[in-house]
């Protein structure tokens, strides 16, 4: 009796889960043969029985589901179904409108941000250009001043003709002393 109870559990487990494949049925029967619950000569009969029972159970479950679906569909009237369809359509319309609004808002925000960035970049470029112009003007002024100082310094160092600068007066002094010594030579020539 204990072995029959174990066999019944195997059969119920196989049929509860749905249709049992032939391979799974053979595996179950092999386990029963190895446990000594059934004889090898009965193995093929058990496999066929298990597969047939599983198929019948699957058909019964399928028929039960079909019957229940048909019963539920009969309970639903056309007006209720149409009302549900209209509600679903309204929800879809609202969802689409919300999507369009969100897209429009995102596009507007992106446009404003791009415009702001462009304006800021333009202001920055203008500021940099103005600063560069001021710097260039300052450098030019400084270069002009430096050139004038260099010219003045060069004039002081370079001897000039006509004797208006310091180096000119030195030259004049040198010329006068040269004249004195050449005058002395001329006097000596005249005396001899």
C-alpha positions as CSV (number, residue, x, y, z in Angstrom):
1,X,0.0,0.0,0.0
2,X,2.9,2.4,0.8
3,X,4.2,2.0,-2.7
4,X,0.8,2.8,-4.2
5,X,0.7,6.0,-2.2
6,X,4.2,7.0,-3.5
7,X,3.1,6.2,-7.1
8,X,-0.1,8.3,-6.6
9,X,2.1,11.3,-5.4
10,X,4.3,11.0,-8.5
11,X,1.3,10.9,-10.8
12,X,-0.3,13.9,-9.1
13,X,2.9,15.9,-9.2
14,X,3.3,15.3,-12.9
15,X,-0.3,16.2,-13.7
16,X,-0.6,19.3,-11.5
17,X,2.2,21.1,-13.3
18,X,0.6,20.6,-16.7
19,X,1.4,18.3,-19.5
20,X,4.2,15.9,-18.8
21,X,6.6,15.2,-21.7
22,X,7.4,11.6,-22.6
23,X,11.0,12.1,-21.5
24,X,9.9,13.3,-18.0
25,X,7.4,10.4,-17.8
26,X,10.2,7.9,-18.6
27,X,12.4,9.6,-15.9
28,X,9.6,9.3,-13.3
29,X,9.0,5.6,-14.1
30,X,12.7,4.9,-14.1
31,X,12.9,6.3,-10.6
32,X,9.9,4.1,-9.5
33,X,11.6,1.0,-11.1
34,X,14.9,1.7,-9.3
35,X,13.0,2.1,-6.0
36,X,11.3,-1.2,-6.6
37,X,7.8,0.2,-6.6
38,X,7.0,-1.2,-10.1
39,X,8.5,-4.0,-12.2
40,X,10.4,-3.4,-15.4
41,X,7.8,-5.2,-17.5
42,X,5.3,-2.7,-16.4
43,X,7.5,0.4,-17.1
44,X,6.3,1.1,-20.7
45,X,2.7,0.8,-19.6
46,X,3.3,3.2,-16.8
47,X,5.0,5.7,-19.1
48,X,2.1,5.6,-21.6
49,X,-0.4,5.9,-18.7
50,X,1.4,8.9,-17.2
51,X,1.6,10.7,-20.5
52,X,-2.1,10.0,-21.3
53,X,-3.2,11.1,-17.9
54,X,-1.2,14.3,-18.2
55,X,-2.7,15.1,-21.6
56,X,-6.2,14.5,-20.3
57,X,-5.6,16.8,-17.3
58,X,-4.2,19.5,-19.5
59,X,-7.3,19.3,-21.8
60,X,-9.6,19.5,-18.7
61,X,-7.7,22.6,-17.4
62,X,-7.9,24.2,-20.9
63,X,-11.6,23.4,-21.1
64,X,-12.2,24.9,-17.7
65,X,-10.4,28.1,-18.6
66,X,-12.3,28.4,-21.9
67,X,-15.6,28.0,-20.0
68,X,-14.7,30.5,-17.4
69,X,-13.6,33.1,-20.0
70,X,-16.8,32.6,-21.9
71,X,-18.8,33.0,-18.8
72,X,-17.0,36.2,-17.8
73,X,-17.4,37.6,-21.4
74,X,-21.1,36.9,-21.3
75,X,-21.4,38.9,-18.0
76,X,-19.8,42.0,-19.6
77,X,-22.3,44.1,-21.6
78,X,-21.3,46.0,-24.7
79,X,-21.9,49.4,-23.0
80,X,-19.5,48.6,-20.2
81,X,-16.9,47.5,-22.6
82,X,-17.3,50.6,-24.7
83,X,-17.1,52.8,-21.6
84,X,-13.8,51.1,-20.6
85,X,-12.5,51.5,-24.2
86,X,-13.4,55.2,-24.0
87,X,-11.6,55.6,-20.7
88,X,-8.5,54.0,-22.1
89,X,-8.6,56.2,-25.2
90,X,-9.0,59.3,-22.9
91,X,-6.0,58.3,-20.8
92,X,-4.0,57.7,-24.0
93,X,-4.9,61.2,-25.2
94,X,-4.0,62.8,-21.9
95,X,-0.7,60.9,-21.9
96,X,0.1,62.1,-25.5
97,X,-0.8,65.7,-24.6
98,X,1.5,65.5,-21.5
99,X,4.3,64.1,-23.7
100,X,3.9,66.9,-26.2
101,X,3.9,69.5,-23.4
102,X,6.9,68.1,-21.8
103,X,8.7,68.0,-25.1
104,X,7.7,71.6,-25.9
105,X,8.8,72.8,-22.4
106,X,12.2,71.0,-22.8
107,X,12.7,72.5,-26.2
108,X,11.8,76.0,-25.0
109,X,14.2,75.6,-22.0
110,X,17.0,74.4,-24.2
111,X,16.5,77.3,-26.6
112,X,16.6,79.8,-23.7
113,X,19.7,78.2,-22.3
114,X,21.4,78.3,-25.7
115,X,20.4,81.9,-26.2
116,X,21.8,82.8,-22.8
117,X,25.0,81.0,-23.4
118,X,25.4,82.7,-26.8
119,X,24.7,86.2,-25.2
120,X,27.2,85.5,-22.5
121,X,29.8,84.3,-25.0
122,X,29.3,87.4,-27.0
123,X,29.7,89.7,-24.0
124,X,32.9,87.8,-23.0
125,X,34.3,88.1,-26.5
126,X,33.5,91.8,-26.6
127,X,35.1,92.3,-23.2
128,X,38.2,90.3,-24.2
129,X,38.4,92.4,-27.4
130,X,38.1,95.6,-25.5
131,X,40.7,94.5,-23.0
132,X,43.1,93.5,-25.8
133,X,42.6,96.8,-27.5
134,X,43.4,98.7,-24.3
135,X,46.4,96.6,-23.7
136,X,47.7,97.0,-27.3
137,X,47.2,100.8,-27.0
138,X,49.1,100.8,-23.7
139,X,51.9,98.8,-25.1
140,X,52.1,101.1,-28.2
141,X,52.2,104.2,-25.9
142,X,54.9,102.7,-23.8
143,X,56.9,101.7,-26.9
144,X,56.6,105.3,-28.2
145,X,57.9,106.7,-24.9
146,X,60.7,104.2,-24.7
147,X,61.7,105.0,-28.3
148,X,61.8,108.7,-27.5
149,X,63.9,108.1,-24.4
150,X,66.3,105.9,-26.5
151,X,66.5,108.6,-29.1
152,X,67.3,111.3,-26.5
153,X,69.9,109.1,-24.9
154,X,71.5,108.3,-28.3
155,X,71.7,112.0,-29.1
156,X,73.5,112.7,-25.8
157,X,76.1,110.1,-26.5
158,X,76.7,110.8,-30.2
159,X,79.0,113.8,-31.1
160,X,77.4,116.5,-33.1
161,X,78.8,119.2,-35.5
162,X,78.2,122.7,-34.5
163,X,78.7,122.3,-30.8
164,X,75.4,122.5,-29.0
165,X,75.6,119.3,-26.9
166,X,78.0,118.4,-24.1
167,X,80.0,116.2,-26.3
168,X,80.2,119.1,-28.8
169,X,81.6,121.4,-26.1
170,X,84.3,118.8,-25.3
171,X,85.1,118.7,-28.9
172,X,85.2,122.4,-29.0
173,X,87.6,122.4,-26.1
174,X,89.7,119.8,-27.7
175,X,89.8,121.9,-30.9
176,X,90.8,125.0,-29.0
177,X,93.7,123.2,-27.3
178,X,94.7,121.7,-30.6
179,X,94.6,125.2,-32.0
180,X,96.8,126.5,-29.2
181,X,99.4,123.8,-29.7
182,X,99.3,124.3,-33.5
183,X,99.5,128.0,-32.9
184,X,102.6,127.5,-30.8
185,X,104.1,125.5,-33.6
186,X,103.3,128.2,-36.1
187,X,104.9,130.8,-33.8
188,X,108.0,128.7,-33.5
189,X,108.3,128.4,-37.3
190,X,107.9,132.1,-37.7
191,X,110.7,132.8,-35.1
192,X,113.1,130.5,-36.7
